[in-house]
Amino acid sequence: MISRSGFSTKKELACPAGLEQLYLGEDSNYPVCSPSYKEALQIKSPSDLARCNLIHHDDDKVSWEQWFESQGICGSSICAKGPHTRVSSNDMALSAALKGQGVAIVSKELFLDFQQAGLIVQLFDIPHPVVWQRYVLFDPYSPKRARIQVFIDWLINHLP
């Protein structure tokens, strides 16, 4: 089972008794949109986002307000302006951004393939302050330990 925690460090992650945890690195969230949306709105700096439809998702751990404030911009004033779109998940936010409906803050793991295909652009190399940490938890004494190791090896080789 893979567990993500944006508020724990490797040392602080509570691992259930009898399981081992393996730290698999971190993933950050970045502002993204379709190439055509970026071109149409001439987005060149974080302050240009005040003119954009910001796509919010219901995960309040990663908010636009936090991202703007981490850049020294009053996030609440920009986010109080419209238009805005609210969706229920990170993948729905990415889907809306892919369709040219605005700018979303999305996990790099989630948008990397679309970025490589030229379908989405990362607007700035400015991550959201919340960083997701990845772990795999497993039973080291499982009779399926060899299969678990194959999966872990595959996972390690496929994570960005």
PyMOL commands that set and color helices and strands:
alter all, ss='L'
color gray80, all
select helices_A, chain A and resi 35-41+46-51+64-70+75-80+90-98+108-116+145-158
alter helices_A, ss='H'
color red, helices_A
select strands_A, chain A and resi 2-5+20-27+29-33+54-57+84-87+103-107+121-122+132-138
alter strands_A, ss='S'
color yellow, strands_A
deselect
rebuild
show_as cartoon
